[in-house]
């Protein structure tokens, strides 16, 4: 009896294998059609992102709130201040802003790393405060840093210089360079209705 059941299973397996192969071949045109839509969509999204960044850069230049990378590095090393890294996602875009102020010392709100901050919650007041005071195109005071053509290695080297030396080191001491990552309000707007 058991011998007949195992023979029946062996007879059924080739049929399911053929069925899976035929179904797989039928899916190829749908995958191709999906790719035909996905690739142009990705290009459109990237173009739109670049267009927005160029518009912001032009606006900041016209308002005198734009600085080149070399001037930014010199200012950070000579007079300190804070680099505000506004990160829209792990893959970008990323905007770098500089203010001579100590954002950690000035902030009335608690701050945390970007990865946690992007989820919203109790860090939303800090995100909104930072946009209003520093990174807002209309009312902020920080200057946009030009990073086009700057190697990531160079950016991370400056980031490493700005990190506290140890856990006991304070970001509140005066005249030192600081670095803070901030989630922009735009990535929170879906959940907050902003």
C-alpha positions in Angstrom: 0.0 0.0 0.0 2.7 2.4 0.9 4.6 1.5 -2.3 1.6 2.7 -4.4 1.4 6.1 -2.6 5.1 6.8 -3.2 4.8 5.9 -6.9 1.8 8.2 -7.2 3.8 11.1 -5.7 6.7 10.4 -8.2 4.2 10.5 -11.1 2.7 13.8 -9.9 6.1 15.6 -9.5 7.0 15.9 -13.2 3.5 17.3 -13.8 4.0 20.1 -11.2 7.5 20.7 -12.5 6.1 21.2 -16.0 3.3 23.4 -14.7 5.8 25.6 -12.8 8.0 26.0 -15.9 5.1 27.0 -18.1 3.9 29.4 -15.5 7.4 30.9 -15.2 7.6 31.4 -19.0 4.2 33.1 -18.9 5.5 35.5 -16.3 8.4 36.7 -18.4 6.3 39.1 -20.6 4.8 40.7 -17.4 8.2 41.2 -15.9 9.4 42.8 -19.1 6.4 45.1 -19.2 7.0 46.0 -15.5 10.7 46.8 -16.3 9.6 49.0 -19.2 7.6 51.1 -16.8 10.0 50.9 -13.8 13.1 52.1 -15.6 11.6 55.4 -17.0 9.9 56.0 -13.6 13.2 55.7 -11.8 14.8 58.2 -14.2 11.9 60.6 -13.8 12.1 60.4 -10.0 15.9 61.1 -10.1 15.4 64.0 -12.5 12.8 65.5 -10.3 15.0 65.2 -7.2 18.0 66.8 -9.1 15.7 69.6 -10.3 14.5 70.3 -6.8 18.1 70.3 -5.4 19.2 72.7 -8.2 16.3 75.0 -7.5 17.1 75.1 -3.8 20.8 75.7 -4.5 19.9 78.7 -6.8 17.6 80.1 -4.2 20.2 79.8 -1.5 22.8 81.4 -3.7 20.4 84.4 -4.4 19.9 84.8 -0.7 23.6 84.6 0.2 23.1 81.4 2.1 25.5 79.2 0.1 29.1 78.2 0.8 31.6 76.1 -1.1 33.1 73.0 0.4 36.6 74.4 1.0 35.3 77.5 2.7 33.0 75.3 4.8 35.9 73.1 6.0 38.0 76.2 6.8 35.1 77.7 8.8 34.5 74.5 10.7 38.2 74.1 11.6 38.8 77.8 12.5 35.6 78.9 14.2 33.7 75.7 14.9 29.9 75.7 14.5 27.7 72.8 13.5 27.3 70.9 10.3 23.7 69.9 9.9 23.4 66.8 7.7 19.8 66.7 6.4 19.3 63.1 5.2 16.2 62.2 3.2 17.0 58.5 3.1 19.9 56.1 3.5 20.7 56.5 -0.2 20.1 60.2 -0.4 19.7 62.9 -1.2 21.7 64.5 1.6 22.0 68.2 2.2 24.8 69.7 4.3 24.1 73.0 6.1 26.5 75.0 8.3 25.8 77.4 11.1 28.3 79.0 13.4 25.9 78.2 16.3 26.1 75.2 18.6 22.9 73.4 17.7 23.2 71.0 20.6 23.5 73.9 23.1 20.7 76.0 21.5 18.2 73.3 21.1 15.3 73.2 23.6 14.5 69.7 22.4 16.1 66.3 22.7 17.9 65.0 19.6 19.1 61.5 18.6 20.6 59.8 15.5 18.9 60.2 12.1 17.8 56.6 11.9 15.7 56.8 15.0 14.7 60.4 14.3 13.2 59.6 10.9 10.5 57.5 12.6 9.1 60.6 14.2 7.7 60.2 17.7 9.0 62.4 20.4 11.8 63.8 18.1 9.4 65.7 15.8 9.6 68.9 17.8 13.4 68.9 17.3 13.0 68.3 13.5 10.5 71.1 13.1 12.6 73.4 15.3 15.7 72.7 13.3 13.9 73.4 10.0 12.4 76.6 11.2 15.6 77.9 12.8 18.3 76.6 10.5 17.5 74.7 7.3 14.2 76.4 6.2 14.6 78.0 2.8 12.5 81.0 3.8 13.4 81.6 7.5 16.4 79.5 8.3 19.8 80.9 9.1 22.2 78.1 8.2 24.0 78.2 4.8 23.8 75.4 2.3 27.1 73.6 1.6 28.1 72.7 -1.9 29.2 69.0 -1.9 29.0 68.3 -5.6 32.3 66.7 -6.7 33.5 66.1 -3.1 34.5 62.6 -2.4 32.6 60.7 0.3 35.9 59.9 1.9 36.6 63.6 2.4 33.1 64.2 3.9 33.5 61.3 6.3 37.0 62.5 7.3 35.5 65.8 8.4 32.7 64.0 10.1 35.2 61.9 12.1 37.0 65.2 13.2 33.7 66.5 14.6 32.8 63.5 16.6 33.3 63.7 20.4 36.6 62.1 21.5 34.9 59.9 24.1 31.5 59.3 25.7 32.2 61.9 28.4 33.0 64.6 25.7 30.4 67.2 25.5 28.9 68.8 22.4 28.1 71.8 24.5 31.6 73.2 24.8 32.2 76.4 22.9 34.2 76.9 19.7 34.4 73.4 18.5 33.1 71.8 15.3 30.0 69.6 15.7 28.0 67.4 13.4 24.4 66.5 13.7 22.2 64.4 11.5 18.6 65.5 11.1 15.6 64.0 9.4 13.8 66.5 7.2 10.1 67.1 7.9 9.3 66.0 4.3 10.0 62.3 5.1 7.7 62.5 8.1 4.8 64.1 6.3 3.1 60.9 5.4 2.5 59.9 9.0 2.1 63.4 10.5 -0.1 65.1 7.9 2.5 67.9 7.5 
